């Protein structure tokens, strides 16, 4: 199935808000095996909206719109979609009652223009909105194809606010799309760290070349990559078996770099392992400025494991808070293996935790030297009576990328250590 995403709203064209809906929908639809061919954005103009719908249908079977379902005069998506699809609106008593209850719950006064939200195309399949006042819908039509045969075209309209749109997609649109499918799509997403996207694809080319089903797709993320393995078969059991068999082949090639087989963030993977093993941890951060601690504290229940995070940005802080020797700093510098190890041992000592982990580096874009370039990072780990250090030398001058990669590397180092324990 070929799809187009059509975002409606003049505020999008003016750059007043960021359109996160297309990012979410593109990802979810592609994972369902639906090819997203186009992203369109149109203002609150009925004529241009109608033209855009007809244009998108020239090359697509499905159009998904977001926005323009509100109560005001410039919200015209429903009316124009109904017109293009050859249907007419009718007042739905069930939707009207639902709207009244919603407005009462919101303690909002219901005005005359709110009534239009209870109108719906007669042939529409309604998507109820339990997060807002604007219901969505799907509507189809049969047209004559270029080769003379009949084909079905469908439009699905959802509200613009991302919270409402995502909830409606999961509860209503996704099941509706699955009901239209002639098979069952099953996929799993693997998360990979330590391999660049180009290298990752090169390694997997023997599996990717000539693939039909299952399919393998690689994606670059911020500092890491993911691999999606998908299969569409008559039954879920067949699709799941095909995906798992292919993952076993992928694992033979890059298994050492896969940290999650179920699309989990690396912080969550590490957090769950810490909880399972009953281990406590403290961290000392310099160049990352608390990013590692922040990622850990996003995990529910991590207070059972995470004791403290100390940001020791200056040399004085490293000495006073962690007990790093001034002699070490004078001899090797703040960005060094020796300092990273003393930081890790120091934070473990002052906290009394099972694990101490540290990071120190040059995030950039300035501050590097030929001996210690921007992007140089050292990660120290004190665990099970042993200390070790990882050196990262990426020579990238983008500050945020260096900090993000350093933080992910801390989790990767810890994850591998927990796997060996």
Buried (B, 14 or more C-beta within 10 A) or exposed (E): BEBBBBBBBBEBEEEEEEBEBBEBBBEBBBBBBBEBBBBBBBBBBBEEBBBBBEBBBEEBBBBBBBBBBBBEEEBBBBBBBBBBBEBEBEEBEEBBEBBEEBBEEEEEEBEEEBEBBBBBBEBBBBBBBEBBBBBBBBBBBEEEEEEEEEEEBBBBBBBBBBEBBBBBBEBBBBEBBEEBEEBBBBBBBBBBBBBEBEBBBEBBEEBBEEEEBBBBBBBEEEBBBBBBBBBBBEEEEBBBBBBBEBBEBBEEBBEEBBBBBEEBBBBBBBBBBBBEEEBBBBBBBBBBBBBBBBBBBEBEEBEEBBBBBBBBBEBEBBBEBBBBBEEBBEEBBBBBBBBBBBBBBBBBBBBEBBBBBBBBBBBBEEEBEEEBBBBBBBBBBBBEEEBBBBEBEBEBBBBEBBBBBBBBBBBBBBBBBBEEE
